[in-house]
Each structure stands twice: as structure tokens, then as C-alpha cells.
Amino acid sequence: ALQRGVAERDETIARREAHIEQLTARLHEYEQLRRDMHNHIQELRGNIRVYCRIRPGTTTSAVTVPPFTKNKLEIVPCSGTGGATAAAAAATGGA
């Protein structure tokens, strides 16, 4: 009876250790996925900042931004001195 109890305990410990190994492997997979998603979000944020960047002109110049067209980038020079330009790109895609 004592040996059977020891065998059951050893079996329970082995099952639990195997389960811990499986959970640890899943944890590593999910951590890698989280890092990849975080990096992708950071890259998209940077791309959005670049697509929406507008250079300031002089106080008298005006910037006109044309309507967005999917996957099209258009640069429109300002009418006035200072040479400022506006760049616009669709949120989905772009050049």
C-alpha cells in the first residue's frame, strides 16, 4: 500500500511537471507573439506619423490638402513664400 501511494505521488508529480513544461512553452510562444505585435504597432504608428506630416509654412502661407485617394501620395506646394509642402496619403497603404 505504501509503495502504491509513492507510485501515485510520483505519477502525479510527473504529470504536473509535464503540464508545467507545456505551459512554459505556450508562455514563450505568446510572449514572442506579443513582442511581434508590439513592434508591428510601433511601426504602424511611425508610418502614420510620416504619412500625416505637414511642414509648417510662413504665417501668411496656406496649405491645401487634396482629398485622400486610396494608395496615392500627393504633394501640393503652398501658395505663398516659404516653400512649405503638404503630403497626404491614404491610411490604408500609400507609397
N, CA, C and O atoms as a GROMACS GRO file, in nm:
protein
  380
    1ALA      N    1   0.082  -0.118   0.000
    1ALA     CA    2   0.000   0.000   0.000
    1ALA      C    3   0.087   0.126   0.000
    1ALA      O    4   0.057   0.224  -0.068
    2LEU      N    5   0.195   0.120   0.078
    2LEU     CA    6   0.284   0.235   0.084
    2LEU      C    7   0.352   0.259  -0.050
    2LEU      O    8   0.366   0.374  -0.093
    3GLN      N    9   0.395   0.152  -0.115
    3GLN     CA   10   0.461   0.166  -0.245
    3GLN      C   11   0.363   0.218  -0.350
    3GLN      O   12   0.400   0.297  -0.437
    4ARG      N   13   0.236   0.174  -0.341
    4ARG     CA   14   0.135   0.222  -0.436
    4ARG      C   15   0.114   0.373  -0.418
    4ARG      O   16   0.099   0.446  -0.516
    5GLY      N   17   0.112   0.419  -0.294
    5GLY     CA   18   0.097   0.562  -0.266
    5GLY      C   19   0.215   0.642  -0.319
    5GLY      O   20   0.198   0.752  -0.372
    6VAL      N   21   0.334   0.586  -0.304
    6VAL     CA   22   0.454   0.654  -0.355
    6VAL      C   23   0.449   0.657  -0.507
    6VAL      O   24   0.485   0.759  -0.567
    7ALA      N   25   0.407   0.550  -0.570
    7ALA     CA   26   0.398   0.544  -0.716
    7ALA      C   27   0.296   0.644  -0.768
    7ALA      O   28   0.319   0.711  -0.868
    8GLU      N   29   0.182   0.654  -0.700
    8GLU     CA   30   0.080   0.751  -0.741
    8GLU      C   31   0.132   0.894  -0.727
    8GLU      O   32   0.108   0.979  -0.813
    9ARG      N   33   0.203   0.918  -0.618
    9ARG     CA   34   0.260   1.052  -0.597
    9ARG      C   35   0.361   1.086  -0.706
    9ARG      O   36   0.361   1.197  -0.758
   10ASP      N   37   0.448   0.990  -0.739
   10ASP     CA   38   0.547   1.011  -0.844
   10ASP      C   39   0.480   1.035  -0.979
   10ASP      O   40   0.525   1.119  -1.058
   11GLU      N   41   0.373   0.962  -1.006
   11GLU     CA   42   0.300   0.979  -1.131
   11GLU      C   43   0.234   1.118  -1.136
   11GLU      O   44   0.236   1.185  -1.239
   12THR      N   45   0.178   1.159  -1.024
   12THR     CA   46   0.115   1.292  -1.017
   12THR      C   47   0.220   1.401  -1.038
   12THR      O   48   0.196   1.498  -1.110
   13ILE      N   49   0.334   1.385  -0.976
   13ILE     CA   50   0.442   1.483  -0.992
   13ILE      C   51   0.488   1.487  -1.138
   13ILE      O   52   0.509   1.596  -1.192
   14ALA      N   53   0.502   1.373  -1.201
   14ALA     CA   54   0.546   1.368  -1.340
   14ALA      C   55   0.443   1.436  -1.432
   14ALA      O   56   0.481   1.511  -1.522
   15ARG      N   57   0.313   1.411  -1.409
   15ARG     CA   58   0.208   1.476  -1.489
   15ARG      C   59   0.212   1.627  -1.471
   15ARG      O   60   0.200   1.702  -1.568
   16ARG      N   61   0.228   1.668  -1.348
   16ARG     CA   62   0.230   1.813  -1.321
   16ARG      C   63   0.353   1.879  -1.383
   16ARG      O   64   0.344   1.990  -1.435
   17GLU      N   65   0.468   1.813  -1.377
   17GLU     CA   66   0.588   1.868  -1.439
   17GLU      C   67   0.572   1.877  -1.590
   17GLU      O   68   0.615   1.975  -1.651
   18ALA      N   69   0.510   1.777  -1.651
   18ALA     CA   70   0.485   1.781  -1.795
   18ALA      C   71   0.390   1.896  -1.829
   18ALA      O   72   0.409   1.966  -1.928
   19HIS      N   73   0.289   1.913  -1.746
   19HIS     CA   74   0.194   2.023  -1.769
   19HIS      C   75   0.263   2.159  -1.754
   19HIS      O   76   0.235   2.251  -1.831
   20ILE      N   77   0.351   2.171  -1.657
   20ILE     CA   78   0.427   2.296  -1.638
   20ILE      C   79   0.514   2.323  -1.760
   20ILE      O   80   0.525   2.438  -1.804
   21GLU      N   81   0.577   2.220  -1.816
   21GLU     CA   82   0.659   2.237  -1.936
   21GLU      C   83   0.574   2.285  -2.054
   21GLU      O   84   0.616   2.373  -2.129
   22GLN      N   85   0.454   2.227  -2.069
   22GLN     CA   86   0.364   2.271  -2.177
   22GLN      C   87   0.323   2.417  -2.158
   22GLN      O   88   0.323   2.494  -2.254
   23LEU      N   89   0.290   2.454  -2.036
   23LEU     CA   90   0.250   2.592  -2.009
   23LEU      C   91   0.366   2.689  -2.032
   23LEU      O   92   0.347   2.799  -2.083
   24THR      N   93   0.486   2.648  -1.995
   24THR     CA   94   0.604   2.732  -2.016
   24THR      C   95   0.628   2.751  -2.165
   24THR      O   96   0.661   2.862  -2.208
   25ALA      N   97   0.613   2.646  -2.244
   25ALA     CA   98   0.631   2.658  -2.389
   25ALA      C   99   0.526   2.752  -2.448
   25ALA      O  100   0.558   2.835  -2.533
   26ARG      N  101   0.401   2.739  -2.405
   26ARG     CA  102   0.295   2.829  -2.454
   26ARG      C  103   0.323   2.972  -2.413
   26ARG      O  104   0.300   3.065  -2.490
   27LEU      N  105   0.374   2.992  -2.291
   27LEU     CA  106   0.407   3.125  -2.243
   27LEU      C  107   0.511   3.190  -2.335
   27LEU      O  108   0.498   3.306  -2.372
   28HIS      N  109   0.614   3.116  -2.371
   28HIS     CA  110   0.718   3.168  -2.459
   28HIS      C  111   0.661   3.203  -2.597
   28HIS      O  112   0.696   3.306  -2.655
   29GLU      N  113   0.572   3.119  -2.648
   29GLU     CA  114   0.508   3.147  -2.777
   29GLU      C  115   0.428   3.277  -2.771
   29GLU      O  116   0.438   3.361  -2.860
   30TYR      N  117   0.348   3.293  -2.665
   30TYR     CA  118   0.265   3.412  -2.652
   30TYR      C  119   0.348   3.536  -2.626
   30TYR      O  120   0.312   3.645  -2.672
   31GLU      N  121   0.458   3.523  -2.554
   31GLU     CA  122   0.546   3.638  -2.533
   31GLU      C  123   0.607   3.683  -2.665
   31GLU      O  124   0.616   3.803  -2.690
   32GLN      N  125   0.647   3.588  -2.750
   32GLN     CA  126   0.702   3.623  -2.880
   32GLN      C  127   0.595   3.689  -2.967
   32GLN      O  128   0.623   3.787  -3.036
   33LEU      N  129   0.474   3.637  -2.963
   33LEU     CA  130   0.363   3.696  -3.039
   33LEU      C  131   0.336   3.838  -2.990
   33LEU      O  132   0.314   3.928  -3.071
   34ARG      N  133   0.336   3.858  -2.860
   34ARG     CA  134   0.314   3.992  -2.804
   34ARG      C  135   0.422   4.089  -2.849
   34ARG      O  136   0.393   4.203  -2.886
   35ARG      N  137   0.549   4.044  -2.846
   35ARG     CA  138   0.659   4.130  -2.891
   35ARG      C  139   0.644   4.165  -3.038
   35ARG      O  140   0.663   4.280  -3.077
   36ASP      N  141   0.609   4.066  -3.121
   36ASP     CA  142   0.591   4.091  -3.265
   36ASP      C  143   0.477   4.190  -3.289
   36ASP      O  144   0.489   4.280  -3.371
   37MET      N  145   0.367   4.172  -3.216
   37MET     CA  146   0.252   4.263  -3.233
   37MET      C  147   0.289   4.404  -3.185
   37MET      O  148   0.252   4.502  -3.249
   38HIS      N  149   0.361   4.414  -3.075
   38HIS     CA  150   0.403   4.544  -3.024
   38HIS      C  151   0.492   4.615  -3.128
   38HIS      O  152   0.472   4.733  -3.156
   39ASN      N  153   0.588   4.542  -3.184
   39ASN     CA  154   0.676   4.601  -3.285
   39ASN      C  155   0.597   4.644  -3.408
   39ASN      O  156   0.626   4.749  -3.466
   40HIS      N  157   0.499   4.565  -3.448
   40HIS     CA  158   0.417   4.600  -3.563
   40HIS      C  159   0.336   4.727  -3.536
   40HIS      O  160   0.326   4.813  -3.623
   41ILE      N  161   0.280   4.738  -3.417
   41ILE     CA  162   0.204   4.858  -3.380
   41ILE      C  163   0.295   4.980  -3.381
   41ILE      O  164   0.257   5.086  -3.430
   42GLN      N  165   0.416   4.967  -3.326
   42GLN     CA  166   0.509   5.079  -3.324
   42GLN      C  167   0.545   5.121  -3.466
   42GLN      O  168   0.556   5.240  -3.496
   43GLU      N  169   0.565   5.023  -3.555
   43GLU     CA  170   0.597   5.054  -3.694
   43GLU      C  171   0.481   5.126  -3.762
   43GLU      O  172   0.503   5.222  -3.835
   44LEU      N  173   0.359   5.081  -3.737
   44LEU     CA  174   0.242   5.147  -3.796
   44LEU      C  175   0.228   5.289  -3.744
   44LEU      O  176   0.195   5.380  -3.820
   45ARG      N  177   0.252   5.310  -3.616
   45ARG     CA  178   0.245   5.445  -3.561
   45ARG      C  179   0.344   5.536  -3.630
   45ARG      O  180   0.312   5.651  -3.663
   46GLY      N  181   0.465   5.486  -3.652
   46GLY     CA  182   0.566   5.565  -3.722
   46GLY      C  183   0.524   5.595  -3.865
   46GLY      O  184   0.544   5.707  -3.913
   47ASN      N  185   0.467   5.497  -3.933
   47ASN     CA  186   0.423   5.518  -4.070
   47ASN      C  187   0.311   5.621  -4.077
   47ASN      O  188   0.308   5.704  -4.167
   48ILE      N  189   0.220   5.615  -3.980
   48ILE     CA  190   0.110   5.712  -3.978
   48ILE      C  191   0.166   5.852  -3.957
   48ILE      O  192   0.120   5.947  -4.020
   49ARG      N  193   0.264   5.865  -3.869
   49ARG     CA  194   0.324   5.996  -3.846
   49ARG      C  195   0.388   6.049  -3.973
   49ARG      O  196   0.376   6.168  -4.004
   50VAL      N  197   0.456   5.962  -4.047
   50VAL     CA  198   0.520   6.004  -4.172
   50VAL      C  199   0.415   6.043  -4.274
   50VAL      O  200   0.430   6.145  -4.341
   51TYR      N  201   0.309   5.966  -4.288
   51TYR     CA  202   0.206   5.995  -4.386
   51TYR      C  203   0.130   6.123  -4.354
   51TYR      O  204   0.080   6.190  -4.444
   52CYS      N  205   0.121   6.157  -4.227
   52CYS     CA  206   0.041   6.273  -4.187
   52CYS      C  207   0.128   6.395  -4.158
   52CYS      O  208   0.078   6.495  -4.105
   53ARG      N  209   0.254   6.389  -4.191
   53ARG     CA  210   0.344   6.500  -4.159
   53ARG      C  211   0.314   6.620  -4.248
   53ARG      O  212   0.298   6.606  -4.370
   54ILE      N  213   0.306   6.736  -4.188
   54ILE     CA  214   0.288   6.861  -4.262
   54ILE      C  215   0.394   6.958  -4.215
   54ILE      O  216   0.409   6.983  -4.095
   55ARG      N  217   0.467   7.012  -4.310
   55ARG     CA  218   0.569   7.111  -4.276
   55ARG      C  219   0.502   7.247  -4.260
   55ARG      O  220   0.419   7.287  -4.342
   56PRO      N  221   0.538   7.317  -4.156
   56PRO     CA  222   0.478   7.450  -4.139
   56PRO      C  223   0.536   7.548  -4.239
   56PRO      O  224   0.655   7.546  -4.269
   57GLY      N  225   0.450   7.634  -4.290
   57GLY     CA  226   0.494   7.740  -4.380
   57GLY      C  227   0.510   7.868  -4.301
   57GLY      O  228   0.526   7.866  -4.179
   58THR      N  229   0.506   7.976  -4.372
   58THR     CA  230   0.510   8.104  -4.303
   58THR      C  231   0.371   8.132  -4.249
   58THR      O  232   0.276   8.060  -4.281
   59THR      N  233   0.358   8.235  -4.170
   59THR     CA  234   0.228   8.266  -4.112
   59THR      C  235   0.128   8.313  -4.216
   59THR      O  236   0.008   8.308  -4.193
   60THR      N  237   0.177   8.358  -4.331
   60THR     CA  238   0.086   8.405  -4.435
   60THR      C  239   0.056   8.299  -4.540
   60THR      O  240  -0.035   8.317  -4.621
   61SER      N  241   0.130   8.188  -4.541
   61SER     CA  242   0.107   8.086  -4.643
   61SER      C  243  -0.002   7.990  -4.598
   61SER      O  244  -0.025   7.970  -4.479
   62ALA      N  245  -0.069   7.932  -4.695
   62ALA     CA  246  -0.177   7.838  -4.665
   62ALA      C  247  -0.144   7.704  -4.730
   62ALA      O  248  -0.085   7.699  -4.838
   63VAL      N  249  -0.183   7.598  -4.664
   63VAL     CA  250  -0.159   7.463  -4.715
   63VAL      C  251  -0.293   7.402  -4.752
   63VAL      O  252  -0.387   7.404  -4.673
   64THR      N  253  -0.301   7.348  -4.873
   64THR     CA  254  -0.423   7.279  -4.912
   64THR      C  255  -0.390   7.131  -4.927
   64THR      O  256  -0.292   7.094  -4.992
   65VAL      N  257  -0.471   7.050  -4.866
   65VAL     CA  258  -0.452   6.905  -4.873
   65VAL      C  259  -0.563   6.849  -4.959
   65VAL      O  260  -0.681   6.866  -4.929
   66PRO      N  261  -0.526   6.779  -5.069
   66PRO     CA  262  -0.629   6.724  -5.158
   66PRO      C  263  -0.703   6.610  -5.090
   66PRO      O  264  -0.655   6.556  -4.991
   67PRO      N  265  -0.821   6.573  -5.142
   67PRO     CA  266  -0.893   6.459  -5.085
   67PRO      C  267  -0.809   6.332  -5.097
   67PRO      O  268  -0.732   6.316  -5.192
   68PHE      N  269  -0.825   6.243  -4.999
   68PHE     CA  270  -0.748   6.119  -5.000
   68PHE      C  271  -0.796   6.026  -5.111
   68PHE      O  272  -0.915   6.012  -5.136
   69THR      N  273  -0.701   5.963  -5.176
   69THR     CA  274  -0.728   5.860  -5.274
   69THR      C  275  -0.652   5.737  -5.229
   69THR      O  276  -0.535   5.746  -5.191
   70LYS      N  277  -0.716   5.624  -5.232
   70LYS     CA  278  -0.654   5.500  -5.182
   70LYS      C  279  -0.522   5.475  -5.253
   70LYS      O  280  -0.514   5.478  -5.375
   71ASN      N  281  -0.417   5.448  -5.173
   71ASN     CA  282  -0.284   5.414  -5.220
   71ASN      C  283  -0.222   5.522  -5.308
   71ASN      O  284  -0.147   5.491  -5.400
   72LYS      N  285  -0.252   5.648  -5.281
   72LYS     CA  286  -0.196   5.756  -5.362
   72LYS      C  287  -0.135   5.860  -5.269
   72LYS      O  288  -0.196   5.900  -5.170
   73LEU      N  289  -0.016   5.903  -5.301
   73LEU     CA  290   0.053   6.007  -5.226
   73LEU      C  291   0.064   6.128  -5.316
   73LEU      O  292   0.111   6.118  -5.429
   74GLU      N  293   0.020   6.242  -5.267
   74GLU     CA  294   0.021   6.363  -5.348
   74GLU      C  295   0.085   6.476  -5.268
   74GLU      O  296   0.053   6.495  -5.150
   75ILE      N  297   0.174   6.549  -5.331
   75ILE     CA  298   0.240   6.661  -5.266
   75ILE      C  299   0.191   6.788  -5.333
   75ILE      O  300   0.199   6.802  -5.455
   76VAL      N  301   0.141   6.881  -5.252
   76VAL     CA  302   0.084   7.004  -5.304
   76VAL      C  303   0.166   7.120  -5.250
   76VAL      O  304   0.172   7.140  -5.129
   77PRO      N  305   0.230   7.200  -5.338
   77PRO     CA  306   0.305   7.316  -5.288
   77PRO      C  307   0.210   7.423  -5.238
   77PRO      O  308   0.099   7.439  -5.289
   78CYS      N  309   0.255   7.495  -5.139
   78CYS     CA  310   0.175   7.604  -5.083
   78CYS      C  311   0.178   7.723  -5.178
   78CYS      O  312   0.274   7.743  -5.252
   79SER      N  313   0.072   7.800  -5.174
   79SER     CA  314   0.070   7.924  -5.249
   79SER      C  315   0.119   8.034  -5.158
   79SER      O  316   0.044   8.081  -5.072
   80GLY      N  317   0.237   8.074  -5.174
   80GLY     CA  318   0.296   8.176  -5.088
   80GLY      C  319   0.445   8.154  -5.079
   80GLY      O  320   0.498   8.061  -5.139
   81THR      N  321   0.510   8.237  -5.006
   81THR     CA  322   0.654   8.223  -4.991
   81THR      C  323   0.682   8.131  -4.874
   81THR      O  324   0.599   8.115  -4.785
   82GLY      N  325   0.796   8.073  -4.874
   82GLY     CA  326   0.833   7.984  -4.765
   82GLY      C  327   0.854   7.842  -4.815
   82GLY      O  328   0.926   7.765  -4.751
   83GLY      N  329   0.793   7.805  -4.926
   83GLY     CA  330   0.816   7.674  -4.987
   83GLY      C  331   0.767   7.557  -4.906
   83GLY      O  332   0.821   7.447  -4.920
   84ALA      N  333   0.667   7.575  -4.821
   84ALA     CA  334   0.616   7.463  -4.742
   84ALA      C  335   0.533   7.372  -4.831
   84ALA      O  336   0.473   7.417  -4.929
   85THR      N  337   0.530   7.246  -4.799
   85THR     CA  338   0.451   7.149  -4.875
   85THR      C  339   0.370   7.064  -4.781
   85THR      O  340   0.403   7.050  -4.663
   86ALA      N  341   0.264   7.008  -4.833
   86ALA     CA  342   0.181   6.918  -4.754
   86ALA      C  343   0.182   6.783  -4.822
   86ALA      O  344   0.168   6.775  -4.944
   87ALA      N  345   0.198   6.679  -4.747
   87ALA     CA  346   0.196   6.544  -4.803
   87ALA      C  347   0.077   6.471  -4.743
   87ALA      O  348   0.056   6.474  -4.621
   88ALA      N  349   0.001   6.406  -4.827
   88ALA     CA  350  -0.116   6.334  -4.778
   88ALA      C  351  -0.114   6.194  -4.836
   88ALA      O  352  -0.078   6.175  -4.952
   89ALA      N  353  -0.152   6.097  -4.758
   89ALA     CA  354  -0.160   5.958  -4.805
   89ALA      C  355  -0.278   5.892  -4.739
   89ALA      O  356  -0.315   5.926  -4.627
   90ALA      N  357  -0.336   5.798  -4.809
   90ALA     CA  358  -0.450   5.724  -4.752
   90ALA      C  359  -0.400   5.642  -4.634
   90ALA      O  360  -0.285   5.597  -4.633
   91ALA      N  361  -0.485   5.624  -4.537
   91ALA     CA  362  -0.446   5.549  -4.417
   91ALA      C  363  -0.418   5.403  -4.451
   91ALA      O  364  -0.338   5.339  -4.383
   92THR      N  365  -0.483   5.351  -4.553
   92THR     CA  366  -0.457   5.213  -4.593
   92THR      C  367  -0.362   5.214  -4.711
   92THR      O  368  -0.401   5.248  -4.823
   93GLY      N  369  -0.239   5.177  -4.686
   93GLY     CA  370  -0.141   5.170  -4.795
   93GLY      C  371  -0.072   5.302  -4.813
   93GLY      O  372  -0.051   5.375  -4.716
   94GLY      N  373  -0.037   5.333  -4.934
   94GLY     CA  374   0.038   5.453  -4.964
   94GLY      C  375   0.169   5.416  -5.024
   94GLY      O  376   0.205   5.298  -5.028
   95ALA      N  377   0.242   5.516  -5.072
   95ALA     CA  378   0.370   5.488  -5.136
   95ALA      C  379   0.481   5.478  -5.037
   95ALA      O  380   0.596   5.455  -5.074
   0.00000   0.00000   0.00000
